[in-house]
Amino acid sequence: MGSIVVDVMLKPEILDPQGQAVAGALPRLGFDGFTDVRQGKRFVLTVDGDVTDEHLTAAREAAEKLLSNPVIEDVVAVRVLDEGAGESEDDEQ
Amino acid sequence: MGSIVVDVMLKPEILDPQGQAVAGALPRLGFDGFTDVRQGKRFVLTVDGDVTDEHLTAAREAAEKLLSNPVIEDVVAVRVLDEGAGESEDDEQ
């Protein structure tokens, strides 16, 4: 059973009030040194069996059509999730 | 200017209505082959200069204390974002 991760973030020019709220809360909790926070979405799509190129192609298309709003969001990564110790096959744009 | 990515997902045993909505919409749009979808959050924390071990330690602590609700969510990754072609220093748990 394989999984594909799709990362979606607001475009840099779009205001991100959730991220700003986090950025404002960090120093109040004693976490200094962070200058900006942006919050986005992470989808994990599960497939039967191993992830194939067809799955990845479908996931990339679904990411643009369903998982993101291309007017305000960017699909920053579509990649295979390695269930083990890390993630592989980065496709960061 | 470096960035740290924090990935937060609902625990597997927690119902994910947003993910279920996406999973239901995929076949209606012609995307077959996906058996499950889970939706989580992705935070990008920006720091001045390069990311240090102190930044990563602070980010891991912030991830547990502020960015996730440990009752229902897991911090699945805290890693340095490589602004280039991919992501590095995976810390998937």
N, CA and C atoms of all chains as a GROMACS GRO file, in nm:
protein
  558
    1MET      N    1   0.085  -0.119   0.000
    1MET     CA    2   0.000   0.000   0.000
    1MET      C    3   0.088   0.123   0.000
    2GLY      N    4   0.079   0.201  -0.108
    2GLY     CA    5   0.162   0.321  -0.118
    2GLY      C    6   0.081   0.448  -0.097
    3SER      N    7   0.153   0.554  -0.075
    3SER     CA    8   0.086   0.682  -0.054
    3SER      C    9   0.159   0.792  -0.129
    4ILE      N   10   0.081   0.889  -0.171
    4ILE     CA   11   0.136   1.007  -0.239
    4ILE      C   12   0.101   1.128  -0.154
    5VAL      N   13   0.201   1.214  -0.135
    5VAL     CA   14   0.180   1.337  -0.060
    5VAL      C   15   0.168   1.454  -0.156
    6VAL      N   16   0.066   1.535  -0.136
    6VAL     CA   17   0.049   1.658  -0.213
    6VAL      C   18   0.053   1.775  -0.115
    7ASP      N   19   0.146   1.867  -0.137
    7ASP     CA   20   0.158   1.986  -0.053
    7ASP      C   21   0.105   2.106  -0.128
    8VAL      N   22   0.017   2.180  -0.064
    8VAL     CA   23  -0.044   2.298  -0.125
    8VAL      C   24  -0.022   2.416  -0.031
    9MET      N   25   0.030   2.526  -0.084
    9MET     CA   26   0.051   2.646  -0.004
    9MET      C   27  -0.016   2.765  -0.073
   10LEU      N   28  -0.060   2.863   0.007
   10LEU     CA   29  -0.106   2.988  -0.051
   10LEU      C   30   0.007   3.052  -0.130
   11LYS      N   31  -0.026   3.116  -0.240
   11LYS     CA   32   0.076   3.188  -0.316
   11LYS      C   33   0.140   3.294  -0.226
   12PRO      N   34   0.268   3.323  -0.248
   12PRO     CA   35   0.339   3.417  -0.159
   12PRO      C   36   0.270   3.553  -0.148
   13GLU      N   37   0.202   3.596  -0.254
   13GLU     CA   38   0.142   3.730  -0.250
   13GLU      C   39   0.005   3.732  -0.182
   14ILE      N   40  -0.045   3.614  -0.145
   14ILE     CA   41  -0.176   3.606  -0.080
   14ILE      C   42  -0.159   3.613   0.072
   15LEU      N   43  -0.240   3.700   0.135
   15LEU     CA   44  -0.235   3.715   0.280
   15LEU      C   45  -0.271   3.583   0.347
   16ASP      N   46  -0.199   3.551   0.454
   16ASP     CA   47  -0.221   3.424   0.524
   16ASP      C   48  -0.246   3.452   0.672
   17PRO      N   49  -0.372   3.482   0.710
   17PRO     CA   50  -0.400   3.518   0.849
   17PRO      C   51  -0.371   3.406   0.948
   18GLN      N   52  -0.391   3.279   0.906
   18GLN     CA   53  -0.359   3.168   0.998
   18GLN      C   54  -0.210   3.167   1.028
   19GLY      N   55  -0.130   3.181   0.923
   19GLY     CA   56   0.015   3.184   0.944
   19GLY      C   57   0.057   3.302   1.030
   20GLN      N   58  -0.007   3.418   1.008
   20GLN     CA   59   0.027   3.536   1.088
   20GLN      C   60  -0.010   3.514   1.234
   21ALA      N   61  -0.122   3.446   1.259
   21ALA     CA   62  -0.160   3.418   1.397
   21ALA      C   63  -0.056   3.331   1.465
   22VAL      N   64  -0.007   3.230   1.392
   22VAL     CA   65   0.097   3.143   1.448
   22VAL      C   66   0.225   3.224   1.471
   23ALA      N   67   0.261   3.307   1.372
   23ALA     CA   68   0.383   3.388   1.385
   23ALA      C   69   0.375   3.480   1.505
   24GLY      N   70   0.254   3.530   1.534
   24GLY     CA   71   0.238   3.617   1.650
   24GLY      C   72   0.242   3.542   1.781
   25ALA      N   73   0.197   3.416   1.778
   25ALA     CA   74   0.192   3.336   1.901
   25ALA      C   75   0.328   3.280   1.939
   26LEU      N   76   0.413   3.253   1.842
   26LEU     CA   77   0.542   3.189   1.871
   26LEU      C   78   0.624   3.267   1.974
   27PRO      N   79   0.649   3.400   1.953
   27PRO     CA   80   0.729   3.471   2.053
   27PRO      C   81   0.662   3.476   2.191
   28ARG      N   82   0.529   3.480   2.194
   28ARG     CA   83   0.459   3.481   2.324
   28ARG      C   84   0.484   3.352   2.400
   29LEU      N   85   0.511   3.243   2.327
   29LEU     CA   86   0.540   3.115   2.392
   29LEU      C   87   0.690   3.093   2.411
   30GLY      N   88   0.768   3.195   2.378
   30GLY     CA   89   0.912   3.184   2.400
   30GLY      C   90   0.990   3.133   2.280
   31PHE      N   91   0.924   3.119   2.167
   31PHE     CA   92   0.995   3.072   2.047
   31PHE      C   93   1.034   3.194   1.963
   32ASP      N   94   1.159   3.237   1.980
   32ASP     CA   95   1.206   3.351   1.901
   32ASP      C   96   1.285   3.299   1.780
   33GLY      N   97   1.314   3.389   1.692
   33GLY     CA   98   1.401   3.352   1.579
   33GLY      C   99   1.325   3.315   1.453
   34PHE      N  100   1.194   3.310   1.460
   34PHE     CA  101   1.117   3.283   1.337
   34PHE      C  102   1.060   3.415   1.285
   35THR      N  103   1.089   3.445   1.160
   35THR     CA  104   1.050   3.574   1.106
   35THR      C  105   0.915   3.570   1.033
   36ASP      N  106   0.875   3.452   0.990
   36ASP     CA  107   0.750   3.443   0.916
   36ASP      C  108   0.696   3.300   0.924
   37VAL      N  109   0.566   3.287   0.921
   37VAL     CA  110   0.503   3.155   0.919
   37VAL      C  111   0.394   3.155   0.811
   38ARG      N  112   0.393   3.053   0.729
   38ARG     CA  113   0.286   3.035   0.631
   38ARG      C  114   0.222   2.899   0.658
   39GLN      N  115   0.090   2.893   0.650
   39GLN     CA  116   0.022   2.766   0.673
   39GLN      C  117  -0.042   2.718   0.544
   40GLY      N  118  -0.021   2.592   0.515
   40GLY     CA  119  -0.080   2.533   0.396
   40GLY      C  120  -0.144   2.399   0.427
   41LYS      N  121  -0.170   2.325   0.322
   41LYS     CA  122  -0.238   2.196   0.336
   41LYS      C  123  -0.151   2.082   0.287
   42ARG      N  124  -0.168   1.968   0.348
   42ARG     CA  125  -0.094   1.849   0.311
   42ARG      C  126  -0.196   1.736   0.294
   43PHE      N  127  -0.200   1.678   0.175
   43PHE     CA  128  -0.290   1.567   0.147
   43PHE      C  129  -0.208   1.439   0.133
   44VAL      N  130  -0.259   1.332   0.191
   44VAL     CA  131  -0.198   1.200   0.171
   44VAL      C  132  -0.300   1.113   0.098
   45LEU      N  133  -0.269   1.078  -0.027
   45LEU     CA  134  -0.355   0.994  -0.109
   45LEU      C  135  -0.301   0.852  -0.105
   46THR      N  136  -0.386   0.758  -0.066
   46THR     CA  137  -0.343   0.619  -0.055
   46THR      C  138  -0.388   0.542  -0.179
   47VAL      N  139  -0.300   0.454  -0.227
   47VAL     CA  140  -0.335   0.370  -0.342
   47VAL      C  141  -0.315   0.224  -0.303
   48ASP      N  142  -0.385   0.137  -0.373
   48ASP     CA  143  -0.364  -0.007  -0.355
   48ASP      C  144  -0.231  -0.045  -0.421
   49GLY      N  145  -0.152  -0.119  -0.350
   49GLY     CA  146  -0.025  -0.162  -0.408
   49GLY      C  147   0.075  -0.048  -0.412
   50ASP      N  148   0.177  -0.066  -0.495
   50ASP     CA  149   0.282   0.036  -0.505
   50ASP      C  150   0.234   0.153  -0.590
   51VAL      N  151   0.296   0.267  -0.564
   51VAL     CA  152   0.264   0.387  -0.641
   51VAL      C  153   0.330   0.376  -0.779
   52THR      N  154   0.248   0.392  -0.883
   52THR     CA  155   0.301   0.387  -1.019
   52THR      C  156   0.308   0.528  -1.076
   53ASP      N  157   0.370   0.538  -1.193
   53ASP     CA  158   0.376   0.668  -1.261
   53ASP      C  159   0.235   0.718  -1.294
   54GLU      N  160   0.143   0.622  -1.324
   54GLU     CA  161   0.005   0.662  -1.354
   54GLU      C  162  -0.060   0.727  -1.232
   55HIS      N  163  -0.035   0.666  -1.116
   55HIS     CA  164  -0.088   0.726  -0.992
   55HIS      C  165  -0.033   0.866  -0.973
   56LEU      N  166   0.097   0.882  -0.995
   56LEU     CA  167   0.159   1.014  -0.974
   56LEU      C  168   0.103   1.116  -1.072
   57THR      N  169   0.084   1.073  -1.198
   57THR     CA  170   0.027   1.164  -1.297
   57THR      C  171  -0.115   1.205  -1.256
   58ALA      N  172  -0.195   1.106  -1.214
   58ALA     CA  173  -0.331   1.136  -1.170
   58ALA      C  174  -0.329   1.228  -1.048
   59ALA      N  175  -0.235   1.203  -0.957
   59ALA     CA  176  -0.227   1.286  -0.836
   59ALA      C  177  -0.190   1.430  -0.871
   60ARG      N  178  -0.097   1.446  -0.967
   60ARG     CA  179  -0.059   1.582  -1.007
   60ARG      C  180  -0.177   1.656  -1.068
   61GLU      N  181  -0.257   1.582  -1.150
   61GLU     CA  182  -0.372   1.646  -1.213
   61GLU      C  183  -0.479   1.679  -1.107
   62ALA      N  184  -0.501   1.584  -1.016
   62ALA     CA  185  -0.599   1.607  -0.909
   62ALA      C  186  -0.554   1.723  -0.821
   63ALA      N  187  -0.423   1.735  -0.799
   63ALA     CA  188  -0.372   1.844  -0.716
   63ALA      C  189  -0.407   1.979  -0.777
   64GLU      N  190  -0.396   1.989  -0.909
   64GLU     CA  191  -0.426   2.117  -0.975
   64GLU      C  192  -0.575   2.141  -0.985
   65LYS      N  193  -0.654   2.032  -1.004
   65LYS     CA  194  -0.796   2.049  -1.032
   65LYS      C  195  -0.883   2.051  -0.908
   66LEU      N  196  -0.846   1.971  -0.808
   66LEU     CA  197  -0.934   1.952  -0.692
   66LEU      C  198  -0.871   1.998  -0.561
   67LEU      N  199  -0.743   1.967  -0.543
   67LEU     CA  200  -0.682   1.989  -0.411
   67LEU      C  201  -0.634   2.131  -0.390
   68SER      N  202  -0.622   2.207  -0.497
   68SER     CA  203  -0.576   2.345  -0.483
   68SER      C  204  -0.666   2.438  -0.564
   69ASN      N  205  -0.669   2.562  -0.522
   69ASN     CA  206  -0.736   2.667  -0.598
   69ASN      C  207  -0.626   2.746  -0.669
   70PRO      N  208  -0.611   2.726  -0.800
   70PRO     CA  209  -0.495   2.784  -0.869
   70PRO      C  210  -0.492   2.936  -0.868
   71VAL      N  211  -0.603   2.999  -0.832
   71VAL     CA  212  -0.603   3.146  -0.826
   71VAL      C  213  -0.522   3.194  -0.706
   72ILE      N  214  -0.529   3.121  -0.595
   72ILE     CA  215  -0.464   3.170  -0.473
   72ILE      C  216  -0.362   3.072  -0.418
   73GLU      N  217  -0.355   2.948  -0.473
   73GLU     CA  218  -0.267   2.848  -0.413
   73GLU      C  219  -0.172   2.788  -0.517
   74ASP      N  220  -0.058   2.742  -0.467
   74ASP     CA  221   0.039   2.669  -0.549
   74ASP      C  222   0.048   2.526  -0.499
   75VAL      N  223   0.057   2.430  -0.591
   75VAL     CA  224   0.093   2.293  -0.555
   75VAL      C  225   0.246   2.289  -0.548
   76VAL      N  226   0.300   2.282  -0.426
   76VAL     CA  227   0.445   2.293  -0.413
   76VAL      C  228   0.515   2.158  -0.423
   77ALA      N  229   0.443   2.048  -0.403
   77ALA     CA  230   0.509   1.918  -0.413
   77ALA      C  231   0.406   1.807  -0.432
   78VAL      N  232   0.439   1.713  -0.519
   78VAL     CA  233   0.364   1.588  -0.533
   78VAL      C  234   0.469   1.478  -0.532
   79ARG      N  235   0.467   1.394  -0.428
   79ARG     CA  236   0.576   1.297  -0.416
   79ARG      C  237   0.527   1.170  -0.348
   80VAL      N  238   0.604   1.065  -0.369
   80VAL     CA  239   0.572   0.937  -0.305
   80VAL      C  240   0.611   0.945  -0.158
   81LEU      N  241   0.522   0.900  -0.072
   81LEU     CA  242   0.552   0.895   0.071
   81LEU      C  243   0.618   0.763   0.102
   82ASP      N  244   0.742   0.771   0.152
   82ASP     CA  245   0.810   0.651   0.198
   82ASP      C  246   0.764   0.624   0.340
   83GLU      N  247   0.696   0.511   0.359
   83GLU     CA  248   0.639   0.481   0.491
   83GLU      C  249   0.748   0.455   0.593
   84GLY      N  250   0.871   0.442   0.547
   84GLY     CA  251   0.980   0.414   0.638
   84GLY      C  252   1.030   0.539   0.708
   85ALA      N  253   1.156   0.569   0.690
   85ALA     CA  254   1.219   0.673   0.770
   85ALA      C  255   1.214   0.811   0.706
   86GLY      N  256   1.172   0.822   0.584
   86GLY     CA  257   1.174   0.953   0.522
   86GLY      C  258   1.084   0.960   0.403
   87GLU      N  259   1.098   1.066   0.328
   87GLU     CA  260   1.020   1.082   0.207
   87GLU      C  261   1.113   1.083   0.088
   88SER      N  262   1.062   1.033  -0.024
   88SER     CA  263   1.150   1.020  -0.139
   88SER      C  264   1.084   1.081  -0.261
   89GLU      N  265   1.159   1.082  -0.368
   89GLU     CA  266   1.108   1.130  -0.497
   89GLU      C  267   1.044   1.267  -0.485
   90ASP      N  268   1.122   1.360  -0.430
   90ASP     CA  269   1.074   1.497  -0.419
   90ASP      C  270   1.044   1.553  -0.557
   91ASP      N  271   0.942   1.633  -0.560
   91ASP     CA  272   0.904   1.696  -0.687
   91ASP      C  273   0.871   1.842  -0.660
   92GLU      N  274   0.950   1.900  -0.571
   92GLU     CA  275   0.926   2.040  -0.533
   92GLU      C  276   0.942   2.128  -0.656
   93GLN      N  277   0.849   2.222  -0.672
   93GLN     CA  278   0.856   2.310  -0.789
   93GLN      C  279   0.916   2.444  -0.753
   94MET      N  280   1.833   3.309   0.390
   94MET     CA  281   1.705   3.291   0.459
   94MET      C  282   1.660   3.146   0.446
   95GLY      N  283   1.651   3.077   0.560
   95GLY     CA  284   1.612   2.937   0.557
   95GLY      C  285   1.470   2.917   0.604
   96SER      N  286   1.420   2.800   0.575
   96SER     CA  287   1.284   2.768   0.616
   96SER      C  288   1.277   2.627   0.671
   97ILE      N  289   1.187   2.608   0.766
   97ILE     CA  290   1.163   2.477   0.825
   97ILE      C  291   1.018   2.439   0.795
   98VAL      N  292   0.999   2.316   0.752
   98VAL     CA  293   0.865   2.267   0.724
   98VAL      C  294   0.819   2.178   0.839
   99VAL      N  295   0.699   2.202   0.887
   99VAL     CA  296   0.638   2.116   0.989
   99VAL      C  297   0.510   2.057   0.930
  100ASP      N  298   0.504   1.926   0.926
  100ASP     CA  299   0.385   1.858   0.874
  100ASP      C  300   0.306   1.799   0.990
  101VAL      N  301   0.177   1.828   0.993
  101VAL     CA  302   0.089   1.780   1.099
  101VAL      C  303  -0.028   1.707   1.035
  102MET      N  304  -0.055   1.586   1.081
  102MET     CA  305  -0.169   1.508   1.029
  102MET      C  306  -0.256   1.463   1.146
  103LEU      N  307  -0.385   1.448   1.119
  103LEU     CA  308  -0.472   1.386   1.219
  103LEU      C  309  -0.422   1.245   1.247
  104LYS      N  310  -0.434   1.202   1.372
  104LYS     CA  311  -0.397   1.064   1.405
  104LYS      C  312  -0.484   0.969   1.322
  105PRO      N  313  -0.428   0.853   1.287
  105PRO     CA  314  -0.502   0.759   1.199
  105PRO      C  315  -0.640   0.722   1.252
  106GLU      N  316  -0.657   0.718   1.384
  106GLU     CA  317  -0.785   0.674   1.439
  106GLU      C  318  -0.887   0.788   1.446
  107ILE      N  319  -0.847   0.910   1.411
  107ILE     CA  320  -0.939   1.025   1.415
  107ILE      C  321  -1.006   1.040   1.279
  108LEU      N  322  -1.139   1.055   1.282
  108LEU     CA  323  -1.216   1.075   1.160
  108LEU      C  324  -1.171   1.202   1.088
  109ASP      N  325  -1.161   1.197   0.956
  109ASP     CA  326  -1.114   1.310   0.877
  109ASP      C  327  -1.217   1.343   0.770
  110PRO      N  328  -1.320   1.422   0.805
  110PRO     CA  329  -1.426   1.450   0.707
  110PRO      C  330  -1.376   1.524   0.584
  111GLN      N  331  -1.277   1.613   0.600
  111GLN     CA  332  -1.224   1.683   0.483
  111GLN      C  333  -1.160   1.585   0.385
  112GLY      N  334  -1.080   1.494   0.440
  112GLY     CA  335  -1.018   1.394   0.355
  112GLY      C  336  -1.122   1.304   0.288
  113GLN      N  337  -1.226   1.269   0.364
  113GLN     CA  338  -1.331   1.185   0.306
  113GLN      C  339  -1.403   1.257   0.193
  114ALA      N  340  -1.422   1.388   0.208
  114ALA     CA  341  -1.488   1.465   0.102
  114ALA      C  342  -1.403   1.463  -0.024
  115VAL      N  343  -1.271   1.478  -0.007
  115VAL     CA  344  -1.182   1.473  -0.123
  115VAL      C  345  -1.185   1.333  -0.185
  116ALA      N  346  -1.180   1.230  -0.099
  116ALA     CA  347  -1.182   1.092  -0.149
  116ALA      C  348  -1.310   1.063  -0.226
  117GLY      N  349  -1.422   1.123  -0.184
  117GLY     CA  350  -1.547   1.104  -0.256
  117GLY      C  351  -1.552   1.180  -0.387
  118ALA      N  352  -1.484   1.295  -0.391
  118ALA     CA  353  -1.487   1.379  -0.512
  118ALA      C  354  -1.395   1.326  -0.621
  119LEU      N  355  -1.286   1.261  -0.583
  119LEU     CA  356  -1.187   1.216  -0.683
  119LEU      C  357  -1.249   1.129  -0.791
  120PRO      N  358  -1.322   1.022  -0.756
  120PRO     CA  359  -1.380   0.938  -0.863
  120PRO      C  360  -1.482   1.013  -0.948
  121ARG      N  361  -1.555   1.107  -0.887
  121ARG     CA  362  -1.652   1.185  -0.964
  121ARG      C  363  -1.583   1.269  -1.070
  122LEU      N  364  -1.456   1.306  -1.045
  122LEU     CA  365  -1.380   1.384  -1.143
  122LEU      C  366  -1.296   1.295  -1.234
  123GLY      N  367  -1.314   1.163  -1.220
  123GLY     CA  368  -1.243   1.073  -1.309
  123GLY      C  369  -1.110   1.023  -1.256
  124PHE      N  370  -1.079   1.056  -1.131
  124PHE     CA  371  -0.953   1.009  -1.073
  124PHE      C  372  -0.981   0.883  -0.992
  125ASP      N  373  -0.956   0.768  -1.053
  125ASP     CA  374  -0.976   0.642  -0.983
  125ASP      C  375  -0.841   0.592  -0.930
  126GLY      N  376  -0.849   0.492  -0.846
  126GLY     CA  377  -0.726   0.429  -0.801
  126GLY      C  378  -0.678   0.478  -0.666
  127PHE      N  379  -0.745   0.578  -0.611
  127PHE     CA  380  -0.707   0.623  -0.477
  127PHE      C  381  -0.807   0.565  -0.376
  128THR      N  382  -0.754   0.497  -0.275
  128THR     CA  383  -0.842   0.428  -0.182
  128THR      C  384  -0.873   0.510  -0.057
  129ASP      N  385  -0.790   0.609  -0.028
  129ASP     CA  386  -0.813   0.688   0.092
  129ASP      C  387  -0.742   0.822   0.077
  130VAL      N  388  -0.798   0.924   0.140
  130VAL     CA  389  -0.734   1.056   0.142
  130VAL      C  390  -0.740   1.110   0.284
  131ARG      N  391  -0.629   1.159   0.332
  131ARG     CA  392  -0.626   1.227   0.462
  131ARG      C  393  -0.573   1.368   0.437
  132GLN      N  394  -0.632   1.465   0.506
  132GLN     CA  395  -0.587   1.602   0.490
  132GLN      C  396  -0.525   1.652   0.619
  133GLY      N  397  -0.409   1.712   0.607
  133GLY     CA  398  -0.342   1.767   0.724
  133GLY      C  399  -0.292   1.907   0.697
  134LYS      N  400  -0.204   1.953   0.784
  134LYS     CA  401  -0.153   2.090   0.774
  134LYS      C  402  -0.004   2.089   0.750
  135ARG      N  403   0.040   2.194   0.681
  135ARG     CA  404   0.182   2.210   0.651
  135ARG      C  405   0.219   2.353   0.688
  136PHE      N  406   0.314   2.368   0.778
  136PHE     CA  407   0.360   2.500   0.819
  136PHE      C  408   0.500   2.522   0.764
  137VAL      N  409   0.525   2.642   0.715
  137VAL     CA  410   0.660   2.681   0.674
  137VAL      C  411   0.704   2.795   0.765
  138LEU      N  412   0.805   2.767   0.848
  138LEU     CA  413   0.859   2.867   0.940
  138LEU      C  414   0.986   2.923   0.879
  139THR      N  415   0.992   3.054   0.865
  139THR     CA  416   1.110   3.117   0.805
  139THR      C  417   1.199   3.173   0.915
  140VAL      N  418   1.331   3.157   0.896
  140VAL     CA  419   1.427   3.212   0.991
  140VAL      C  420   1.524   3.302   0.915
  141ASP      N  421   1.583   3.396   0.991
  141ASP     CA  422   1.690   3.478   0.934
  141ASP      C  423   1.814   3.394   0.918
  142GLY      N  424   1.878   3.401   0.805
  142GLY     CA  425   2.001   3.325   0.784
  142GLY      C  426   1.973   3.177   0.766
  143ASP      N  427   2.076   3.098   0.786
  143ASP     CA  428   2.060   2.955   0.768
  143ASP      C  429   1.990   2.891   0.888
  144VAL      N  430   1.929   2.777   0.862
  144VAL     CA  431   1.862   2.703   0.969
  144VAL      C  432   1.968   2.632   1.054
  145THR      N  433   1.964   2.658   1.185
  145THR     CA  434   2.058   2.593   1.276
  145THR      C  435   1.988   2.482   1.353
  146ASP      N  436   2.067   2.404   1.426
  146ASP     CA  437   2.008   2.300   1.510
  146ASP      C  438   1.916   2.360   1.616
  147GLU      N  439   1.952   2.482   1.663
  147GLU     CA  440   1.866   2.549   1.763
  147GLU      C  441   1.729   2.579   1.702
  148HIS      N  442   1.730   2.628   1.578
  148HIS     CA  443   1.603   2.654   1.510
  148HIS      C  444   1.520   2.526   1.498
  149LEU      N  445   1.587   2.417   1.460
  149LEU     CA  446   1.515   2.292   1.443
  149LEU      C  447   1.458   2.243   1.576
  150THR      N  448   1.537   2.256   1.682
  150THR     CA  449   1.489   2.215   1.814
  150THR      C  450   1.369   2.298   1.855
  151ALA      N  451   1.379   2.431   1.833
  151ALA     CA  452   1.266   2.519   1.867
  151ALA      C  453   1.144   2.484   1.783
  152ALA      N  454   1.167   2.453   1.655
  152ALA     CA  455   1.055   2.420   1.566
  152ALA      C  456   0.987   2.291   1.611
  153ARG      N  457   1.068   2.192   1.654
  153ARG     CA  458   1.009   2.066   1.700
  153ARG      C  459   0.924   2.089   1.825
  154GLU      N  460   0.975   2.175   1.916
  154GLU     CA  461   0.900   2.203   2.038
  154GLU      C  462   0.773   2.281   2.004
  155ALA      N  463   0.785   2.380   1.916
  155ALA     CA  464   0.668   2.459   1.875
  155ALA      C  465   0.566   2.370   1.805
  156ALA      N  466   0.615   2.273   1.728
  156ALA     CA  467   0.524   2.183   1.657
  156ALA      C  468   0.438   2.106   1.755
  157GLU      N  469   0.499   2.062   1.866
  157GLU     CA  470   0.423   1.985   1.965
  157GLU      C  471   0.332   2.074   2.048
  158LYS      N  472   0.379   2.197   2.079
  158LYS     CA  473   0.306   2.283   2.173
  158LYS      C  474   0.203   2.371   2.106
  159LEU      N  475   0.233   2.420   1.985
  159LEU     CA  476   0.147   2.522   1.924
  159LEU      C  477   0.085   2.476   1.792
  160LEU      N  478   0.164   2.407   1.710
  160LEU     CA  479   0.118   2.380   1.573
  160LEU      C  480   0.031   2.255   1.564
  161SER      N  481   0.033   2.173   1.667
  161SER     CA  482  -0.050   2.052   1.665
  161SER      C  483  -0.124   2.038   1.796
  162ASN      N  484  -0.234   1.968   1.789
  162ASN     CA  485  -0.309   1.929   1.909
  162ASN      C  486  -0.276   1.783   1.935
  163PRO      N  487  -0.192   1.756   2.035
  163PRO     CA  488  -0.143   1.618   2.053
  163PRO      C  489  -0.250   1.516   2.085
  164VAL      N  490  -0.370   1.562   2.121
  164VAL     CA  491  -0.479   1.468   2.148
  164VAL      C  492  -0.527   1.403   2.018
  165ILE      N  493  -0.531   1.482   1.912
  165ILE     CA  494  -0.588   1.432   1.787
  165ILE      C  495  -0.491   1.434   1.669
  166GLU      N  496  -0.374   1.496   1.686
  166GLU     CA  497  -0.283   1.513   1.572
  166GLU      C  498  -0.144   1.461   1.603
  167ASP      N  499  -0.074   1.421   1.497
  167ASP     CA  500   0.066   1.382   1.505
  167ASP      C  501   0.150   1.480   1.424
  168VAL      N  502   0.265   1.516   1.479
  168VAL     CA  503   0.365   1.589   1.400
  168VAL      C  504   0.442   1.483   1.322
  169VAL      N  505   0.420   1.476   1.192
  169VAL     CA  506   0.481   1.367   1.115
  169VAL      C  507   0.618   1.404   1.060
  170ALA      N  508   0.650   1.531   1.051
  170ALA     CA  509   0.782   1.569   1.000
  170ALA      C  510   0.817   1.711   1.040
  171VAL      N  511   0.942   1.731   1.078
  171VAL     CA  512   1.000   1.864   1.098
  171VAL      C  513   1.132   1.861   1.023
  172ARG      N  514   1.143   1.940   0.917
  172ARG     CA  515   1.264   1.930   0.835
  172ARG      C  516   1.297   2.063   0.771
  173VAL      N  517   1.424   2.074   0.730
  173VAL     CA  518   1.469   2.194   0.662
  173VAL      C  519   1.414   2.194   0.520
  174LEU      N  520   1.361   2.308   0.477
  174LEU     CA  521   1.313   2.320   0.340
  174LEU      C  522   1.428   2.368   0.254
  175ASP      N  523   1.463   2.287   0.157
  175ASP     CA  524   1.563   2.326   0.059
  175ASP      C  525   1.492   2.408  -0.048
  176GLU      N  526   1.528   2.537  -0.055
  176GLU     CA  527   1.458   2.627  -0.149
  176GLU      C  528   1.485   2.589  -0.293
  177GLY      N  529   1.581   2.499  -0.312
  177GLY     CA  530   1.614   2.459  -0.449
  177GLY      C  531   1.515   2.359  -0.505
  178ALA      N  532   1.565   2.242  -0.540
  178ALA     CA  533   1.484   2.148  -0.616
  178ALA      C  534   1.407   2.049  -0.530
  179GLY      N  535   1.437   2.043  -0.402
  179GLY     CA  536   1.368   1.943  -0.322
  179GLY      C  537   1.376   1.975  -0.175
  180GLU      N  538   1.344   1.878  -0.095
  180GLU     CA  539   1.349   1.896   0.050
  180GLU      C  540   1.454   1.801   0.106
  181SER      N  541   1.516   1.845   0.216
  181SER     CA  542   1.624   1.764   0.271
  181SER      C  543   1.604   1.745   0.420
  182GLU      N  544   1.694   1.668   0.479
  182GLU     CA  545   1.693   1.644   0.624
  182GLU      C  546   1.557   1.599   0.672
  183ASP      N  547   1.508   1.495   0.611
  183ASP     CA  548   1.380   1.441   0.653
  183ASP      C  549   1.386   1.395   0.798
  184ASP      N  550   1.278   1.414   0.867
  184ASP     CA  551   1.269   1.370   1.005
  184ASP      C  552   1.134   1.304   1.026
  185GLU      N  553   1.092   1.230   0.927
  185GLU     CA  554   0.960   1.164   0.934
  185GLU      C  555   0.961   1.064   1.049
  186GLN      N  556   0.852   1.066   1.126
  186GLN     CA  557   0.846   0.975   1.240
  186GLN      C  558   0.761   0.855   1.209
   0.00000   0.00000   0.00000
